[in-house]
């Protein structure tokens, strides 16, 4: 089959493209190589001799019309996902490009057989919680007032006891940041327009994906990148809040397996699936694993800062995708080892940690607790 990847020079797209090439499919990629994700230009892990590369913006109708011609499958991975305050950019890149893709396919009557859209765990926002006495809750964004008072957790509005985190399945929809909002819109566009024009479509809500090729210069995301770089340069890793936030992490190769599965499975058509690691970790637990892999004993620095807009806890329920025969096979250790090996192959990366920290503070994403 002929497969198109939007954003295919990126982390998830390039790994999935490599797998499809191994399987004998034809692959083409459209990517604008936007900075800072692709700060140094065209990545050397893309083999132009095997892949047709189109340099262009997924919001350009002429370019996208060309890219979509003569393809059977589309993986729509192009996205804006970095700086928190750029509200309009999230919508313009993520939402508009998805609508445009379906518009072109219908207008030109293109023979596309399936579309897989990259969504995000961020669609579920703060996720599902419960109080033993008062039932289920879906908390909203933690206020700056509470964060500044070090009130990290969510509490029952009735009895004031700390809420207990539950796994969040695909029915949980409560995005709290512009990225999550744009991803939820993408899901709706893909599933509903897919049904409207008869193109099977799937949305995959990825948890925190880890592994090689993750951009060194994406300032906001990538705890594996941040902690690994800290260990690599013998610097104290910075931990926000109190280090007890909980997440689930999924290996890039498990993500590729999920991508291929939903591409090939008719049971996946017109559905949304969580793609997660299946096991919760606190930030401190993750840091301990990174230190172990790097054989370092460096302790965390807790500077009294928080990233405004972060969720406290979120862990995906992956039982729906598991019902199709998928399950995560690689451990968090595998992800960190793979990233360490990738990191050791790089050059000119000494400035990355300072660059990311300065960018987040400049944009107001990282804020300091006022103890006065």
ABEGO torsion letter per residue (X at the ends): XBBBBBGAABAAAAAAAAAAAAAGBBBBBBBAGBOAABAAEBBAABBAAABBBBBEBAABAAAAAAAABGBABBBBABBBABBAABAAAAAAAAAAAAAAAAAAAAAAGBABABBBBBBBAAAAEAEBBBBAAAEBBBBBBBBAAAAAAGBABBBBAAAGBBBBBBBBBAABBBBABAAAAAAAAAAAAAAAAAAAAGBBBBBBBBBBBBEBGBBAABAABGAAAAAAAAAAAGBBBBBBEAGABBBBBBBAAAAAAAAAAAAABAAABGBBBBBBAGBBBBAAAAAAAAAAAAGBABBBBBAGBBBBGBBABBBBBAAAAAAAGBBBABBAAAAAAAAAAAAAABBGAAAAAAAAAAAAAAAGABBBBBAX
